[in-house]
């Protein structure tokens, strides 16, 4: 039951987390290739649905770095194989809807309980791989490598802006502490959001020769928006063929695996903090519903986000309303700030995404391996082997293959070589950090 006291806690925590949700939504939308508009839709719509119907009572969901990395592959593949924009967008929407349907099916088939069979070392490795893929994607954008068009404007300026953005996200919390700002105020100052605003103000005021963010598929009125939704819905006869579904299914499976792992691993972290137990099947169904809704609205898919969920609890969230308010405030911010998004320098989001990739990569195991001289221990060397294996397969081949083959090989090694998995304290966290 919602009381006045719990409402205040939910209101403050929801508002605080919404700043990060909106900032990351815009950055992930840009990274996906669909534009900031799509990312902000996901940042607003997904938490509204998952916080209302999800199996984790207090949570924050939305676009995440791993989901966006695969979404970017989807968008690139669609535009490569379908020169017609309408067909490409319909194909993208089809994949995102298939992802939603598969997540709901996983929930209905009660597959959530299988999460306990995925070894920690494999999770660490494939999340490392996702982080490296994000870095590689942003480096390609900065320098115009591979199939990526280089960010327009002066290269040196773009690099400086990206590096300064990354540094400012880490520096601002320490700077606020140094100037003596009370902790109860500092915790409500989101460094990522402040960095984006400062970067935008500085680059705009100095009239720097840099590229600015594109909103992507955007509209000027509700009637135009509904026309766009109808146009990009995969309903044409050419789209609904066996061949098209064969092309779409592998990407949908990748997104489903990521959403499954991202959401249920986060739920384990939240369960430890709250002493509650997530209803895993309900969580998968809610994530599927949310990704389906954002797909219909031309957004990008997401999952439960660890750092945002953890921060929600640390800020005092008491009920489901806190997560719902993350979506409400993100929606309000989207409506208010969407016209100003194009003022943001593309290189600022490169810096934000470098930070997102850094947060995905696990450093704790490597630090412990070096600090504790684990190279002398056979079991630790085997653990490191599986981490490296799943990392490399994710980067150079496919994340589904990394998880499936890595899991099979691990259990074979466990049976015949008597190895053990990494401890829970090395559990990977999601790709966002709110205050540096």
GIPEJO-V797670 format. One record per pair of residues at least 4 apart in sequence whose ideal C-beta (glycine too) atoms are under 7 Angstrom apart, sorted by the first residue. I is the first residue (numbers start at 1). J is the second residue. D is the distance in whole Angstrom. If there is no record, write none. Layout:
i-><I:I>
j-><J:J>
d-><D:D>
This chain:
i-><2:2:2:2:3:4:5:6:6:6:7:8:9:9:9:9:10:10:10:10:10:10:10:11:11:12:12:12:13:13:13:13:13:13:14:14:14:14:14:15:15:16:16:16:17:17:17:17:17:17:18:18:18:18:18:19:19:19:20:20:20:20:20:20:20:21:21:21:21:21:21:21:21:22:22:22:22:22:22:23:23:23:23:23:24:24:24:24:25:25:25:25:25:25:25:25:26:26:26:26:26:27:27:27:27:27:28:28:28:28:28:29:29:29:29:29:29:29:29:29:30:30:30:30:30:31:31:31:31:32:32:32:32:32:32:32:33:33:33:34:34:34:34:34:35:35:35:35:36:36:36:36:36:37:37:37:37:37:37:38:38:38:38:38:38:39:39:39:40:40:40:41:41:41:41:41:42:42:42:42:42:42:42:42:43:43:43:44:44:44:44:44:45:45:45:45:45:45:45:46:46:46:46:46:46:47:47:47:47:47:47:47:48:48:48:49:49:49:49:49:50:50:50:50:50:50:50:51:51:51:51:51:52:52:53:53:54:54:54:54:55:55:55:55:55:55:55:56:56:56:56:56:57:57:58:58:58:58:58:58:58:58:59:59:59:59:60:60:60:60:60:60:61:61:61:61:61:61:62:62:62:63:63:63:63:64:64:64:64:64:64:64:65:65:65:65:65:65:65:66:66:66:66:66:67:67:67:67:67:67:67:67:68:68:69:69:69:70:70:70:70:70:71:71:71:72:72:73:73:74:74:74:74:75:75:76:77:78:78:78:78:79:82:82:82:84:85:86:86:86:87:87:88:89:89:90:90:90:90:90:90:91:91:91:91:92:93:93:93:93:93:94:94:94:94:95:95:95:95:96:96:96:96:97:97:97:98:98:98:98:99:99:99:99:99:99:99:100:100:100:100:100:101:101:102:102:102:103:103:103:103:103:103:103:104:104:104:104:105:106:106:106:106:106:107:107:107:107:107:107:110:112:112:112:112:112:113:115:117:118:118:118:118:118:119:119:119:120:120:120:120:120:121:121:121:121:121:121:121:122:122:122:122:122:122:122:123:123:123:123:124:124:124:124:124:124:124:125:125:125:125:125:125:125:125:125:125:126:126:126:126:126:126:127:127:127:127:128:128:128:128:129:129:129:129:129:129:129:130:130:130:131:131:131:131:131:132:132:133:133:134:134:134:134:134:135:135:135:136:137:138:138:138:138:139:139:140:140:140:141:141:141:142:142:142:142:142:143:144:144:144:151:151:151:151:152:153:153:153:153:153:154:154:154:155:156:157:157:157:157:158:158:158:159:160:161:161:161:161:161:161:161:162:162:162:162:162:163:163:164:165:165:165:165:165:165:166:166:166:167:168:168:168:169:169:169:169:169:170:171:172:172:172:172:172:173:173:173:173:173:174:175:176:176:176:177:177:181:181:182:183:189:190:190:190:191:191:191:192:192:192:193:194:195:196:196:196:196:197:198:199:199:199:200:200:200:200:200:201:202:203:203:203:204:210:210:211:212:212:212:212:212:213:213:213:213:213:215:215:217:217:219:219:219:220:221:222:223:224:225:226:227:228:228:229:229:229:229:232:234:234:239:240:242:243:244:245:248:249:250:251:252:253:253:254:254:254:255:255:256:257:257:257:257:258:258:259:259:259:259:259:260:260:261:262:262:262:262:263:263:263:263:263:264:264:264:265:266:266:266:266:266:266:267:267:267:267:267:268:269:269:269:269:270:270:270:271:271:271:273:273:274:278:279:280:281:282:283:284:285:286:287:287:287:288:289:290:291:291:291:292:293:294:294:294:295:295:304:305:305:305:306:306:306:307:307:307:307:307:307:308:308:309:310:311:311:312:312:312:313:317:318:320:321:324:325:326:327:328:329:330:331:332:333:334:337:344:344:346:347:348:349:350:351:352:353:354:355:355:356:356:356:357:359:359:359:360:362:362:363:364:364:365:365:365:365:366:367:368:369:369:369:374:375:377:378:379:379:379:380:381:382:382:382:382:383:383:384:385:386:386:386:387:388:389:389:390:390:390:391:392:393:393:393:393:394:394:397:398:399:400:401:402:403:404:405:406:407:408:409:410:411:412:413:413:414:422>
j-><6:7:319:321:7:8:9:10:318:319:11:12:13:316:317:318:14:317:318:319:321:322:325:15:325:16:315:316:17:312:315:316:317:322:18:322:325:326:329:325:329:188:190:315:21:60:308:311:312:326:22:326:329:330:333:23:190:193:24:190:192:193:308:432:434:25:43:47:60:62:308:326:330:26:40:43:330:333:334:27:192:193:196:352:28:43:63:432:29:39:40:42:43:62:63:330:30:36:39:40:341:31:39:349:352:353:32:39:63:68:300:34:35:36:37:38:39:40:216:300:35:36:39:213:349:68:72:137:353:38:39:68:71:72:75:300:72:75:76:38:75:216:217:300:214:215:216:217:40:213:215:216:341:41:215:216:217:218:338:42:216:217:298:299:300:43:63:300:44:334:338:45:294:297:298:299:46:62:63:294:299:300:301:302:62:63:330:48:327:330:331:334:49:290:293:294:297:299:327:50:61:62:290:294:302:51:60:61:62:323:326:327:52:324:327:53:286:289:290:293:54:59:61:286:287:290:304:59:320:323:324:327:320:324:286:289:59:282:283:286:278:279:280:281:282:283:286:267:270:278:283:304:276:320:270:274:312:313:317:320:322:323:270:304:309:323:305:308:309:312:323:326:287:290:302:303:304:305:302:305:308:67:68:300:302:68:262:302:303:305:430:431:69:130:134:356:357:360:431:130:258:262:360:431:71:255:258:259:262:301:302:303:72:300:130:133:134:74:251:254:255:258:75:300:301:76:137:77:251:78:92:95:251:79:92:80:81:82:88:91:92:88:87:88:91:88:89:90:231:232:91:239:92:93:232:94:232:233:234:236:239:95:239:244:248:96:97:232:233:234:295:98:234:239:248:99:248:251:252:100:291:295:301:101:292:295:102:248:249:252:103:252:255:256:259:291:301:104:288:291:292:295:105:288:106:252:256:107:256:259:284:287:288:291:108:285:288:289:109:111:112:256:260:284:112:281:282:284:285:288:281:264:280:281:283:284:280:264:407:122:123:261:403:407:407:410:421:124:421:422:426:427:125:383:386:387:410:421:422:126:386:390:403:406:407:410:127:261:265:428:128:362:365:387:422:426:428:129:386:387:388:389:390:391:394:402:406:130:390:394:399:402:403:131:360:362:428:132:361:362:391:133:390:391:394:395:399:402:134:360:394:135:357:358:360:361:136:395:137:395:138:353:356:357:360:139:354:357:140:141:142:350:353:354:143:145:145:146:148:148:151:350:151:158:159:162:350:150:148:149:150:158:211:346:347:211:157:158:209:210:211:158:209:210:159:160:161:208:209:210:162:210:347:163:164:165:199:203:210:345:347:348:166:347:350:351:354:167:351:168:169:195:199:348:351:352:351:354:355:171:172:195:198:191:192:195:355:436:436:175:176:191:194:195:436:177:186:191:435:436:178:179:181:186:189:181:186:185:186:186:187:194:194:434:435:195:435:436:196:352:434:197:198:199:200:344:348:352:201:202:203:345:348:204:343:344:345:348:205:206:208:210:345:343:345:347:346:342:343:344:345:346:341:342:344:346:349:341:342:228:298:224:225:228:224:225:226:227:228:229:230:231:232:298:233:296:297:298:298:239:240:244:244:246:247:248:249:252:253:254:255:256:257:400:258:399:400:259:301:260:261:399:400:403:262:303:263:287:291:301:303:264:284:265:266:303:304:430:267:283:287:303:304:268:280:283:428:270:304:305:306:309:430:271:278:280:283:304:272:273:306:310:427:274:309:313:276:277:278:310:313:313:283:283:284:285:286:287:288:289:290:291:303:304:292:293:294:295:301:302:296:297:299:300:301:299:301:309:309:430:432:310:429:430:311:429:430:432:433:434:312:432:313:314:315:434:317:322:323:317:322:322:324:325:328:329:330:331:332:333:334:335:336:337:338:341:348:349:350:351:352:353:354:355:356:357:358:359:433:360:431:432:361:431:432:433:431:426:428:367:368:426:369:387:422:426:370:371:372:374:380:384:380:381:381:382:383:419:420:384:385:386:413:417:419:387:422:388:389:390:406:410:391:392:393:406:394:402:406:395:396:397:401:402:405:399:402:401:402:403:404:405:406:407:408:409:410:411:412:413:414:415:416:417:419:419:426>
d-><6:6:6:6:7:7:7:6:4:6:6:6:6:4:6:5:6:6:6:6:4:4:6:6:6:6:6:7:6:5:4:6:4:5:6:5:3:5:6:7:5:6:7:5:6:5:5:6:5:5:6:5:3:5:7:6:4:4:6:6:6:7:6:6:4:6:5:7:7:5:6:6:5:7:6:5:5:5:7:6:5:5:6:7:6:7:7:5:6:4:5:6:3:6:5:7:7:4:5:5:6:6:7:4:4:6:6:5:4:4:7:6:6:5:6:4:2:6:7:6:7:5:7:6:5:5:6:7:6:7:7:5:4:5:6:5:6:4:6:4:6:5:7:6:5:5:2:6:6:5:5:7:5:7:4:5:6:5:7:7:6:7:6:5:5:6:6:6:6:4:7:6:6:5:7:3:5:6:4:5:4:5:7:5:5:6:5:7:5:4:4:5:7:7:5:5:6:6:7:6:5:5:4:6:5:5:6:5:6:5:5:4:7:6:4:6:6:5:4:6:4:7:4:5:6:5:7:6:5:3:5:7:7:6:4:7:6:7:5:4:5:3:6:7:3:3:7:5:5:5:6:7:6:6:7:7:6:6:5:7:6:6:6:5:5:5:6:4:5:5:5:5:7:6:6:6:5:6:5:6:7:6:6:5:4:7:6:6:5:5:6:5:6:7:6:4:7:5:3:4:5:6:7:7:6:6:5:6:7:6:5:6:6:6:5:5:6:7:7:5:5:6:6:5:7:6:7:6:7:6:6:5:5:7:6:6:6:6:4:5:5:5:4:4:6:7:6:6:6:7:6:7:7:6:4:6:6:7:4:6:5:7:7:7:7:7:6:6:6:5:6:6:4:6:5:6:5:5:5:7:6:4:5:6:6:5:6:6:7:4:6:5:4:5:7:6:6:7:5:4:3:6:6:7:6:6:4:7:6:6:5:5:3:6:6:5:4:7:6:4:7:7:6:5:7:4:7:4:4:7:5:6:3:5:7:5:6:4:7:6:6:7:7:6:6:5:5:6:5:4:6:7:6:5:4:5:7:6:5:6:6:5:6:4:6:6:6:7:7:6:6:5:6:5:7:6:6:7:6:4:7:6:3:4:7:7:7:7:5:5:5:5:6:7:5:6:5:6:5:6:4:6:7:5:3:5:7:7:7:5:7:7:4:7:4:4:6:5:6:6:7:6:6:4:7:6:7:5:6:7:6:5:5:6:6:7:4:5:4:5:6:6:6:6:6:7:6:6:6:6:3:5:5:5:6:4:6:6:5:4:5:7:5:7:6:6:6:5:6:6:6:6:4:6:6:6:7:6:6:6:4:6:7:4:4:4:7:6:7:6:7:6:5:5:3:6:4:5:6:6:6:4:7:5:5:5:5:5:5:6:6:4:6:6:6:7:7:5:5:4:6:7:5:5:6:7:6:5:5:7:6:6:6:6:6:6:5:4:7:6:7:7:6:6:6:6:6:7:6:6:6:6:4:6:5:5:7:7:6:6:5:6:5:6:5:6:4:5:7:7:6:6:6:6:5:6:6:6:6:6:6:4:4:6:6:7:6:6:6:7:6:6:6:7:6:7:7:6:6:5:7:6:7:6:7:6:6:6:6:7:7:6:6:6:6:6:6:6:6:6:6:7:6:6:6:7:6:6:7:7:4:6:7:6:6:4:6:6:6:6:5:5:4:7:6:7:7:6:4:7:4:6:6:6:4:7:6:6:7:7:6:7:7:6:5:7:6:6:6:7:5:7:6:6:7:7:6:6:6:6:6:6:6:7:6:6:6:6:4:7:7:6:4:7:6:7:7:6:6:5:6:6:4:3:6:6:6:5:5:6:6:6:7:6:6:5:5:6:7:6:3:7:6:6:6:6:6:6:7:6:6:7:6:5:6:6:6:7:7:7:7:6:6:7:7:6:6:6:7:7:5:6:7:5:6:5:4:7:5:6:6:5:6:7:6:5:7:6:5:4:6:6:4:7:7:6:7:5:6:6:6:7:6:7:5:7:5:6:6:6:6:6:6:6:6:6:6:5:4:6:6:5:6:4:7:5:4:6:7:6:6:6:6:6:7:6:6:7:6:6:6:6:6:5:5:6:5>
